[in-house]
Amino acid sequence: RHGASKKAITRAFDDDVEFQERMAEHIQYMVETIAHHQVDIDSEV
């Protein structure tokens, strides 16, 4: 029983790390997209 709960905690932690990595990639993508749009706006002026 104790082993099972420890395994569940470990799995939840792994999922959390995966989630954080996906969020970091998503944020980086958003920042790059916004930066590209900013460049487009600057070049149009």
mmCIF entry with sequence, helices, sheets and N, C-alpha, C, O atoms, coordinates in Angstrom:
data_MODEL
# 
_entry.id   MODEL 
# 
_entity.id                         1 
_entity.type                       polymer 
_entity.pdbx_number_of_molecules   1 
# 
_entity_poly.entity_id                      1 
_entity_poly.type                           'polypeptide(L)' 
_entity_poly.nstd_linkage                   no 
_entity_poly.nstd_monomer                   no 
_entity_poly.pdbx_seq_one_letter_code       RHGASKKAITRAFDDDVEFQERMAEHIQYMVETIAHHQVDIDSEV 
_entity_poly.pdbx_seq_one_letter_code_can   RHGASKKAITRAFDDDVEFQERMAEHIQYMVETIAHHQVDIDSEV 
_entity_poly.pdbx_strand_id                 A 
# 
loop_
_entity_poly_seq.entity_id 
_entity_poly_seq.num 
_entity_poly_seq.mon_id 
_entity_poly_seq.hetero 
1 1  ARG n 
1 2  HIS n 
1 3  GLY n 
1 4  ALA n 
1 5  SER n 
1 6  LYS n 
1 7  LYS n 
1 8  ALA n 
1 9  ILE n 
1 10 THR n 
1 11 ARG n 
1 12 ALA n 
1 13 PHE n 
1 14 ASP n 
1 15 ASP n 
1 16 ASP n 
1 17 VAL n 
1 18 GLU n 
1 19 PHE n 
1 20 GLN n 
1 21 GLU n 
1 22 ARG n 
1 23 MET n 
1 24 ALA n 
1 25 GLU n 
1 26 HIS n 
1 27 ILE n 
1 28 GLN n 
1 29 TYR n 
1 30 MET n 
1 31 VAL n 
1 32 GLU n 
1 33 THR n 
1 34 ILE n 
1 35 ALA n 
1 36 HIS n 
1 37 HIS n 
1 38 GLN n 
1 39 VAL n 
1 40 ASP n 
1 41 ILE n 
1 42 ASP n 
1 43 SER n 
1 44 GLU n 
1 45 VAL n 
# 
_struct_asym.id          A 
_struct_asym.entity_id   1 
# 
_struct_conf.conf_type_id            HELX_P 
_struct_conf.id                      HELX_P1 
_struct_conf.pdbx_PDB_helix_id       AA1 
_struct_conf.beg_label_comp_id       HIS 
_struct_conf.beg_label_asym_id       A 
_struct_conf.beg_label_seq_id        2 
_struct_conf.pdbx_beg_PDB_ins_code   ? 
_struct_conf.end_label_comp_id       GLU 
_struct_conf.end_label_asym_id       A 
_struct_conf.end_label_seq_id        44 
_struct_conf.pdbx_end_PDB_ins_code   ? 
_struct_conf.beg_auth_comp_id        HIS 
_struct_conf.beg_auth_asym_id        A 
_struct_conf.beg_auth_seq_id         2 
_struct_conf.end_auth_comp_id        GLU 
_struct_conf.end_auth_asym_id        A 
_struct_conf.end_auth_seq_id         44 
_struct_conf.pdbx_PDB_helix_class    1 
_struct_conf.details                 ? 
_struct_conf.pdbx_PDB_helix_length   43 
# 
_struct_conf_type.id          HELX_P 
_struct_conf_type.criteria    ? 
_struct_conf_type.reference   ? 
# 
loop_
_atom_site.group_PDB 
_atom_site.id 
_atom_site.type_symbol 
_atom_site.label_atom_id 
_atom_site.label_alt_id 
_atom_site.label_comp_id 
_atom_site.label_asym_id 
_atom_site.label_entity_id 
_atom_site.label_seq_id 
_atom_site.pdbx_PDB_ins_code 
_atom_site.Cartn_x 
_atom_site.Cartn_y 
_atom_site.Cartn_z 
_atom_site.occupancy 
_atom_site.B_iso_or_equiv 
_atom_site.pdbx_formal_charge 
_atom_site.auth_seq_id 
_atom_site.auth_comp_id 
_atom_site.auth_asym_id 
_atom_site.auth_atom_id 
_atom_site.pdbx_PDB_model_num 
ATOM 1   N N  . ARG A 1 1  ? 0.852 -1.203 0.000   1.00 0.00 ? 1  ARG A N  1 
ATOM 2   C CA . ARG A 1 1  ? 0.000 0.000  0.000   1.00 0.00 ? 1  ARG A CA 1 
ATOM 3   C C  . ARG A 1 1  ? 0.882 1.245  0.000   1.00 0.00 ? 1  ARG A C  1 
ATOM 4   O O  . ARG A 1 1  ? 0.658 2.175  -0.775  1.00 0.00 ? 1  ARG A O  1 
ATOM 5   N N  . HIS A 1 2  ? 1.876 1.254  0.868   1.00 0.00 ? 2  HIS A N  1 
ATOM 6   C CA . HIS A 1 2  ? 2.776 2.419  0.917   1.00 0.00 ? 2  HIS A CA 1 
ATOM 7   C C  . HIS A 1 2  ? 3.523 2.567  -0.410  1.00 0.00 ? 2  HIS A C  1 
ATOM 8   O O  . HIS A 1 2  ? 3.726 3.677  -0.900  1.00 0.00 ? 2  HIS A O  1 
ATOM 9   N N  . GLY A 1 3  ? 3.930 1.424  -0.985  1.00 0.00 ? 3  GLY A N  1 
ATOM 10  C CA . GLY A 1 3  ? 4.646 1.459  -2.258  1.00 0.00 ? 3  GLY A CA 1 
ATOM 11  C C  . GLY A 1 3  ? 3.762 2.020  -3.364  1.00 0.00 ? 3  GLY A C  1 
ATOM 12  O O  . GLY A 1 3  ? 4.230 2.761  -4.229  1.00 0.00 ? 3  GLY A O  1 
ATOM 13  N N  . ALA A 1 4  ? 2.481 1.663  -3.329  1.00 0.00 ? 4  ALA A N  1 
ATOM 14  C CA . ALA A 1 4  ? 1.556 2.120  -4.368  1.00 0.00 ? 4  ALA A CA 1 
ATOM 15  C C  . ALA A 1 4  ? 1.379 3.637  -4.289  1.00 0.00 ? 4  ALA A C  1 
ATOM 16  O O  . ALA A 1 4  ? 1.367 4.321  -5.313  1.00 0.00 ? 4  ALA A O  1 
ATOM 17  N N  . SER A 1 5  ? 1.241 4.160  -3.059  1.00 0.00 ? 5  SER A N  1 
ATOM 18  C CA . SER A 1 5  ? 1.031 5.606  -2.912  1.00 0.00 ? 5  SER A CA 1 
ATOM 19  C C  . SER A 1 5  ? 2.284 6.360  -3.335  1.00 0.00 ? 5  SER A C  1 
ATOM 20  O O  . SER A 1 5  ? 2.205 7.426  -3.944  1.00 0.00 ? 5  SER A O  1 
ATOM 21  N N  . LYS A 1 6  ? 3.450 5.789  -3.002  1.00 0.00 ? 6  LYS A N  1 
ATOM 22  C CA . LYS A 1 6  ? 4.706 6.433  -3.399  1.00 0.00 ? 6  LYS A CA 1 
ATOM 23  C C  . LYS A 1 6  ? 4.810 6.454  -4.926  1.00 0.00 ? 6  LYS A C  1 
ATOM 24  O O  . LYS A 1 6  ? 5.266 7.432  -5.517  1.00 0.00 ? 6  LYS A O  1 
ATOM 25  N N  . LYS A 1 7  ? 4.380 5.359  -5.548  1.00 0.00 ? 7  LYS A N  1 
ATOM 26  C CA . LYS A 1 7  ? 4.414 5.266  -7.010  1.00 0.00 ? 7  LYS A CA 1 
ATOM 27  C C  . LYS A 1 7  ? 3.474 6.309  -7.618  1.00 0.00 ? 7  LYS A C  1 
ATOM 28  O O  . LYS A 1 7  ? 3.811 6.954  -8.610  1.00 0.00 ? 7  LYS A O  1 
ATOM 29  N N  . ALA A 1 8  ? 2.299 6.467  -7.015  1.00 0.00 ? 8  ALA A N  1 
ATOM 30  C CA . ALA A 1 8  ? 1.322 7.439  -7.512  1.00 0.00 ? 8  ALA A CA 1 
ATOM 31  C C  . ALA A 1 8  ? 1.876 8.855  -7.381  1.00 0.00 ? 8  ALA A C  1 
ATOM 32  O O  . ALA A 1 8  ? 1.710 9.680  -8.280  1.00 0.00 ? 8  ALA A O  1 
ATOM 33  N N  . ILE A 1 9  ? 2.531 9.129  -6.259  1.00 0.00 ? 9  ILE A N  1 
ATOM 34  C CA . ILE A 1 9  ? 3.118 10.459 -6.048  1.00 0.00 ? 9  ILE A CA 1 
ATOM 35  C C  . ILE A 1 9  ? 4.200 10.712 -7.091  1.00 0.00 ? 9  ILE A C  1 
ATOM 36  O O  . ILE A 1 9  ? 4.283 11.800 -7.661  1.00 0.00 ? 9  ILE A O  1 
ATOM 37  N N  . THR A 1 10 ? 5.031 9.696  -7.336  1.00 0.00 ? 10 THR A N  1 
ATOM 38  C CA . THR A 1 10 ? 6.103 9.842  -8.325  1.00 0.00 ? 10 THR A CA 1 
ATOM 39  C C  . THR A 1 10 ? 5.521 10.105 -9.704  1.00 0.00 ? 10 THR A C  1 
ATOM 40  O O  . THR A 1 10 ? 6.025 10.946 -10.449 1.00 0.00 ? 10 THR A O  1 
ATOM 41  N N  . ARG A 1 11 ? 4.451 9.377  -10.044 1.00 0.00 ? 11 ARG A N  1 
ATOM 42  C CA . ARG A 1 11 ? 3.833 9.541  -11.356 1.00 0.00 ? 11 ARG A CA 1 
ATOM 43  C C  . ARG A 1 11 ? 3.218 10.934 -11.477 1.00 0.00 ? 11 ARG A C  1 
ATOM 44  O O  . ARG A 1 11 ? 3.334 11.568 -12.526 1.00 0.00 ? 11 ARG A O  1 
ATOM 45  N N  . ALA A 1 12 ? 2.571 11.416 -10.429 1.00 0.00 ? 12 ALA A N  1 
ATOM 46  C CA . ALA A 1 12 ? 1.978 12.751 -10.445 1.00 0.00 ? 12 ALA A CA 1 
ATOM 47  C C  . ALA A 1 12 ? 3.071 13.794 -10.616 1.00 0.00 ? 12 ALA A C  1 
ATOM 48  O O  . ALA A 1 12 ? 2.889 14.778 -11.333 1.00 0.00 ? 12 ALA A O  1 
ATOM 49  N N  . PHE A 1 13 ? 4.212 13.582 -9.956  1.00 0.00 ? 13 PHE A N  1 
ATOM 50  C CA . PHE A 1 13 ? 5.329 14.519 -10.074 1.00 0.00 ? 13 PHE A CA 1 
ATOM 51  C C  . PHE A 1 13 ? 5.861 14.524 -11.503 1.00 0.00 ? 13 PHE A C  1 
ATOM 52  O O  . PHE A 1 13 ? 6.165 15.586 -12.047 1.00 0.00 ? 13 PHE A O  1 
ATOM 53  N N  . ASP A 1 14 ? 5.976 13.349 -12.111 1.00 0.00 ? 14 ASP A N  1 
ATOM 54  C CA . ASP A 1 14 ? 6.444 13.260 -13.501 1.00 0.00 ? 14 ASP A CA 1 
ATOM 55  C C  . ASP A 1 14 ? 5.486 13.996 -14.434 1.00 0.00 ? 14 ASP A C  1 
ATOM 56  O O  . ASP A 1 14 ? 5.919 14.712 -15.337 1.00 0.00 ? 14 ASP A O  1 
ATOM 57  N N  . ASP A 1 15 ? 4.183 13.817 -14.211 1.00 0.00 ? 15 ASP A N  1 
ATOM 58  C CA . ASP A 1 15 ? 3.184 14.507 -15.028 1.00 0.00 ? 15 ASP A CA 1 
ATOM 59  C C  . ASP A 1 15 ? 3.335 16.013 -14.871 1.00 0.00 ? 15 ASP A C  1 
ATOM 60  O O  . ASP A 1 15 ? 3.203 16.761 -15.840 1.00 0.00 ? 15 ASP A O  1 
ATOM 61  N N  . ASP A 1 16 ? 3.613 16.459 -13.642 1.00 0.00 ? 16 ASP A N  1 
ATOM 62  C CA . ASP A 1 16 ? 3.753 17.885 -13.369 1.00 0.00 ? 16 ASP A CA 1 
ATOM 63  C C  . ASP A 1 16 ? 4.960 18.448 -14.105 1.00 0.00 ? 16 ASP A C  1 
ATOM 64  O O  . ASP A 1 16 ? 4.895 19.544 -14.663 1.00 0.00 ? 16 ASP A O  1 
ATOM 65  N N  . VAL A 1 17 ? 6.064 17.700 -14.109 1.00 0.00 ? 17 VAL A N  1 
ATOM 66  C CA . VAL A 1 17 ? 7.268 18.146 -14.812 1.00 0.00 ? 17 VAL A CA 1 
ATOM 67  C C  . VAL A 1 17 ? 6.979 18.243 -16.307 1.00 0.00 ? 17 VAL A C  1 
ATOM 68  O O  . VAL A 1 17 ? 7.381 19.202 -16.967 1.00 0.00 ? 17 VAL A O  1 
ATOM 69  N N  . GLU A 1 18 ? 6.278 17.241 -16.831 1.00 0.00 ? 18 GLU A N  1 
ATOM 70  C CA . GLU A 1 18 ? 5.922 17.235 -18.253 1.00 0.00 ? 18 GLU A CA 1 
ATOM 71  C C  . GLU A 1 18 ? 5.049 18.449 -18.567 1.00 0.00 ? 18 GLU A C  1 
ATOM 72  O O  . GLU A 1 18 ? 5.226 19.104 -19.594 1.00 0.00 ? 18 GLU A O  1 
ATOM 73  N N  . PHE A 1 19 ? 4.108 18.737 -17.674 1.00 0.00 ? 19 PHE A N  1 
ATOM 74  C CA . PHE A 1 19 ? 3.207 19.878 -17.858 1.00 0.00 ? 19 PHE A CA 1 
ATOM 75  C C  . PHE A 1 19 ? 4.003 21.179 -17.865 1.00 0.00 ? 19 PHE A C  1 
ATOM 76  O O  . PHE A 1 19 ? 3.760 22.053 -18.696 1.00 0.00 ? 19 PHE A O  1 
ATOM 77  N N  . GLN A 1 20 ? 4.953 21.308 -16.942 1.00 0.00 ? 20 GLN A N  1 
ATOM 78  C CA . GLN A 1 20 ? 5.773 22.518 -16.866 1.00 0.00 ? 20 GLN A CA 1 
ATOM 79  C C  . GLN A 1 20 ? 6.602 22.689 -18.133 1.00 0.00 ? 20 GLN A C  1 
ATOM 80  O O  . GLN A 1 20 ? 6.765 23.804 -18.629 1.00 0.00 ? 20 GLN A O  1 
ATOM 81  N N  . GLU A 1 21 ? 7.128 21.575 -18.657 1.00 0.00 ? 21 GLU A N  1 
ATOM 82  C CA . GLU A 1 21 ? 7.933 21.657 -19.879 1.00 0.00 ? 21 GLU A CA 1 
ATOM 83  C C  . GLU A 1 21 ? 7.068 22.093 -21.058 1.00 0.00 ? 21 GLU A C  1 
ATOM 84  O O  . GLU A 1 21 ? 7.494 22.907 -21.878 1.00 0.00 ? 21 GLU A O  1 
ATOM 85  N N  . ARG A 1 22 ? 5.841 21.545 -21.142 1.00 0.00 ? 22 ARG A N  1 
ATOM 86  C CA . ARG A 1 22 ? 4.932 21.948 -22.222 1.00 0.00 ? 22 ARG A CA 1 
ATOM 87  C C  . ARG A 1 22 ? 4.578 23.421 -22.094 1.00 0.00 ? 22 ARG A C  1 
ATOM 88  O O  . ARG A 1 22 ? 4.532 24.135 -23.096 1.00 0.00 ? 22 ARG A O  1 
ATOM 89  N N  . MET A 1 23 ? 4.328 23.884 -20.871 1.00 0.00 ? 23 MET A N  1 
ATOM 90  C CA . MET A 1 23 ? 3.994 25.292 -20.648 1.00 0.00 ? 23 MET A CA 1 
ATOM 91  C C  . MET A 1 23 ? 5.168 26.177 -21.051 1.00 0.00 ? 23 MET A C  1 
ATOM 92  O O  . MET A 1 23 ? 4.972 27.220 -21.676 1.00 0.00 ? 23 MET A O  1 
ATOM 93  N N  . ALA A 1 24 ? 6.380 25.771 -20.701 1.00 0.00 ? 24 ALA A N  1 
ATOM 94  C CA . ALA A 1 24 ? 7.569 26.560 -21.043 1.00 0.00 ? 24 ALA A CA 1 
ATOM 95  C C  . ALA A 1 24 ? 7.698 26.669 -22.558 1.00 0.00 ? 24 ALA A C  1 
ATOM 96  O O  . ALA A 1 24 ? 7.997 27.742 -23.082 1.00 0.00 ? 24 ALA A O  1 
ATOM 97  N N  . GLU A 1 25 ? 7.473 25.565 -23.259 1.00 0.00 ? 25 GLU A N  1 
ATOM 98  C CA . GLU A 1 25 ? 7.546 25.589 -24.725 1.00 0.00 ? 25 GLU A CA 1 
ATOM 99  C C  . GLU A 1 25 ? 6.451 26.486 -25.290 1.00 0.00 ? 25 GLU A C  1 
ATOM 100 O O  . GLU A 1 25 ? 6.688 27.238 -26.235 1.00 0.00 ? 25 GLU A O  1 
ATOM 101 N N  . HIS A 1 26 ? 5.260 26.410 -24.715 1.00 0.00 ? 26 HIS A N  1 
ATOM 102 C CA . HIS A 1 26 ? 4.129 27.208 -25.188 1.00 0.00 ? 26 HIS A CA 1 
ATOM 103 C C  . HIS A 1 26 ? 4.408 28.694 -24.978 1.00 0.00 ? 26 HIS A C  1 
ATOM 104 O O  . HIS A 1 26 ? 4.156 29.513 -25.863 1.00 0.00 ? 26 HIS A O  1 
ATOM 105 N N  . ILE A 1 27 ? 4.930 29.035 -23.799 1.00 0.00 ? 27 ILE A N  1 
ATOM 106 C CA . ILE A 1 27 ? 5.241 30.441 -23.496 1.00 0.00 ? 27 ILE A CA 1 
ATOM 107 C C  . ILE A 1 27 ? 6.322 30.949 -24.443 1.00 0.00 ? 27 ILE A C  1 
ATOM 108 O O  . ILE A 1 27 ? 6.235 32.068 -24.947 1.00 0.00 ? 27 ILE A O  1 
ATOM 109 N N  . GLN A 1 28 ? 7.343 30.124 -24.684 1.00 0.00 ? 28 GLN A N  1 
ATOM 110 C CA . GLN A 1 28 ? 8.421 30.524 -25.589 1.00 0.00 ? 28 GLN A CA 1 
ATOM 111 C C  . GLN A 1 28 ? 7.860 30.768 -26.988 1.00 0.00 ? 28 GLN A C  1 
ATOM 112 O O  . GLN A 1 28 ? 8.248 31.724 -27.659 1.00 0.00 ? 28 GLN A O  1 
ATOM 113 N N  . TYR A 1 29 ? 6.945 29.898 -27.427 1.00 0.00 ? 29 TYR A N  1 
ATOM 114 C CA . TYR A 1 29 ? 6.315 30.044 -28.741 1.00 0.00 ? 29 TYR A CA 1 
ATOM 115 C C  . TYR A 1 29 ? 5.514 31.342 -28.798 1.00 0.00 ? 29 TYR A C  1 
ATOM 116 O O  . TYR A 1 29 ? 5.575 32.072 -29.787 1.00 0.00 ? 29 TYR A O  1 
ATOM 117 N N  . MET A 1 30 ? 4.765 31.624 -27.737 1.00 0.00 ? 30 MET A N  1 
ATOM 118 C CA . MET A 1 30 ? 3.970 32.854 -27.682 1.00 0.00 ? 30 MET A CA 1 
ATOM 119 C C  . MET A 1 30 ? 4.873 34.079 -27.755 1.00 0.00 ? 30 MET A C  1 
ATOM 120 O O  . MET A 1 30 ? 4.587 35.019 -28.497 1.00 0.00 ? 30 MET A O  1 
ATOM 121 N N  . VAL A 1 31 ? 5.958 34.073 -26.993 1.00 0.00 ? 31 VAL A N  1 
ATOM 122 C CA . VAL A 1 31 ? 6.884 35.207 -26.978 1.00 0.00 ? 31 VAL A CA 1 
ATOM 123 C C  . VAL A 1 31 ? 7.473 35.425 -28.366 1.00 0.00 ? 31 VAL A C  1 
ATOM 124 O O  . VAL A 1 31 ? 7.552 36.558 -28.841 1.00 0.00 ? 31 VAL A O  1 
ATOM 125 N N  . GLU A 1 32 ? 7.885 34.338 -29.016 1.00 0.00 ? 32 GLU A N  1 
ATOM 126 C CA . GLU A 1 32 ? 8.473 34.455 -30.354 1.00 0.00 ? 32 GLU A CA 1 
ATOM 127 C C  . GLU A 1 32 ? 7.437 34.962 -31.352 1.00 0.00 ? 32 GLU A C  1 
ATOM 128 O O  . GLU A 1 32 ? 7.749 35.792 -32.207 1.00 0.00 ? 32 GLU A O  1 
ATOM 129 N N  . THR A 1 33 ? 6.207 34.467 -31.246 1.00 0.00 ? 33 THR A N  1 
ATOM 130 C CA . THR A 1 33 ? 5.140 34.894 -32.155 1.00 0.00 ? 33 THR A CA 1 
ATOM 131 C C  . THR A 1 33 ? 4.870 36.382 -31.983 1.00 0.00 ? 33 THR A C  1 
ATOM 132 O O  . THR A 1 33 ? 4.761 37.116 -32.965 1.00 0.00 ? 33 THR A O  1 
ATOM 133 N N  . ILE A 1 34 ? 4.763 36.827 -30.731 1.00 0.00 ? 34 ILE A N  1 
ATOM 134 C CA . ILE A 1 34 ? 4.523 38.248 -30.456 1.00 0.00 ? 34 ILE A CA 1 
ATOM 135 C C  . ILE A 1 34 ? 5.690 39.080 -30.976 1.00 0.00 ? 34 ILE A C  1 
ATOM 136 O O  . ILE A 1 34 ? 5.483 40.150 -31.548 1.00 0.00 ? 34 ILE A O  1 
ATOM 137 N N  . ALA A 1 35 ? 6.906 38.599 -30.783 1.00 0.00 ? 35 ALA A N  1 
ATOM 138 C CA . ALA A 1 35 ? 8.090 39.328 -31.242 1.00 0.00 ? 35 ALA A CA 1 
ATOM 139 C C  . ALA A 1 35 ? 8.060 39.469 -32.763 1.00 0.00 ? 35 ALA A C  1 
ATOM 140 O O  . ALA A 1 35 ? 8.374 40.535 -33.292 1.00 0.00 ? 35 ALA A O  1 
ATOM 141 N N  . HIS A 1 36 ? 7.685 38.403 -33.465 1.00 0.00 ? 36 HIS A N  1 
ATOM 142 C CA . HIS A 1 36 ? 7.612 38.467 -34.932 1.00 0.00 ? 36 HIS A CA 1 
ATOM 143 C C  . HIS A 1 36 ? 6.554 39.474 -35.371 1.00 0.00 ? 36 HIS A C  1 
ATOM 144 O O  . HIS A 1 36 ? 6.770 40.237 -36.313 1.00 0.00 ? 36 HIS A O  1 
ATOM 145 N N  . HIS A 1 37 ? 5.410 39.476 -34.689 1.00 0.00 ? 37 HIS A N  1 
ATOM 146 C CA . HIS A 1 37 ? 4.353 40.434 -35.020 1.00 0.00 ? 37 HIS A CA 1 
ATOM 147 C C  . HIS A 1 37 ? 4.840 41.853 -34.779 1.00 0.00 ? 37 HIS A C  1 
ATOM 148 O O  . HIS A 1 37 ? 4.537 42.762 -35.553 1.00 0.00 ? 37 HIS A O  1 
ATOM 149 N N  . GLN A 1 38 ? 5.595 42.040 -33.704 1.00 0.00 ? 38 GLN A N  1 
ATOM 150 C CA . GLN A 1 38 ? 6.126 43.359 -33.376 1.00 0.00 ? 38 GLN A CA 1 
ATOM 151 C C  . GLN A 1 38 ? 7.055 43.834 -34.489 1.00 0.00 ? 38 GLN A C  1 
ATOM 152 O O  . GLN A 1 38 ? 7.019 45.002 -34.875 1.00 0.00 ? 38 GLN A O  1 
ATOM 153 N N  . VAL A 1 39 ? 7.882 42.934 -35.003 1.00 0.00 ? 39 VAL A N  1 
ATOM 154 C CA . VAL A 1 39 ? 8.798 43.271 -36.092 1.00 0.00 ? 39 VAL A CA 1 
ATOM 155 C C  . VAL A 1 39 ? 8.000 43.652 -37.334 1.00 0.00 ? 39 VAL A C  1 
ATOM 156 O O  . VAL A 1 39 ? 8.335 44.616 -38.022 1.00 0.00 ? 39 VAL A O  1 
ATOM 157 N N  . ASP A 1 40 ? 6.940 42.891 -37.618 1.00 0.00 ? 40 ASP A N  1 
ATOM 158 C CA . ASP A 1 40 ? 6.097 43.187 -38.782 1.00 0.00 ? 40 ASP A CA 1 
ATOM 159 C C  . ASP A 1 40 ? 5.483 44.580 -38.660 1.00 0.00 ? 40 ASP A C  1 
ATOM 160 O O  . ASP A 1 40 ? 5.446 45.336 -39.631 1.00 0.00 ? 40 ASP A O  1 
ATOM 161 N N  . ILE A 1 41 ? 5.007 44.910 -37.474 1.00 0.00 ? 41 ILE A N  1 
ATOM 162 C CA . ILE A 1 41 ? 4.390 46.227 -37.250 1.00 0.00 ? 41 ILE A CA 1 
ATOM 163 C C  . ILE A 1 41 ? 5.440 47.323 -37.441 1.00 0.00 ? 41 ILE A C  1 
ATOM 164 O O  . ILE A 1 41 ? 5.171 48.338 -38.083 1.00 0.00 ? 41 ILE A O  1 
ATOM 165 N N  . ASP A 1 42 ? 6.626 47.120 -36.886 1.00 0.00 ? 42 ASP A N  1 
ATOM 166 C CA . ASP A 1 42 ? 7.694 48.116 -36.999 1.00 0.00 ? 42 ASP A CA 1 
ATOM 167 C C  . ASP A 1 42 ? 8.090 48.326 -38.460 1.00 0.00 ? 42 ASP A C  1 
ATOM 168 O O  . ASP A 1 42 ? 8.332 49.460 -38.874 1.00 0.00 ? 42 ASP A O  1 
ATOM 169 N N  . SER A 1 43 ? 8.158 47.256 -39.239 1.00 0.00 ? 43 SER A N  1 
ATOM 170 C CA . SER A 1 43 ? 8.607 47.368 -40.628 1.00 0.00 ? 43 SER A CA 1 
ATOM 171 C C  . SER A 1 43 ? 7.535 48.005 -41.509 1.00 0.00 ? 43 SER A C  1 
ATOM 172 O O  . SER A 1 43 ? 7.852 48.574 -42.554 1.00 0.00 ? 43 SER A O  1 
ATOM 173 N N  . GLU A 1 44 ? 6.270 47.916 -41.098 1.00 0.00 ? 44 GLU A N  1 
ATOM 174 C CA . GLU A 1 44 ? 5.188 48.509 -41.891 1.00 0.00 ? 44 GLU A CA 1 
ATOM 175 C C  . GLU A 1 44 ? 5.146 50.016 -41.718 1.00 0.00 ? 44 GLU A C  1 
ATOM 176 O O  . GLU A 1 44 ? 4.747 50.736 -42.634 1.00 0.00 ? 44 GLU A O  1 
ATOM 177 N N  . VAL A 1 45 ? 5.548 50.494 -40.563 1.00 0.00 ? 45 VAL A N  1 
ATOM 178 C CA . VAL A 1 45 ? 5.477 51.933 -40.273 1.00 0.00 ? 45 VAL A CA 1 
ATOM 179 C C  . VAL A 1 45 ? 6.449 52.690 -41.161 1.00 0.00 ? 45 VAL A C  1 
ATOM 180 O O  . VAL A 1 45 ? 6.542 53.915 -41.072 1.00 0.00 ? 45 VAL A O  1 
# 
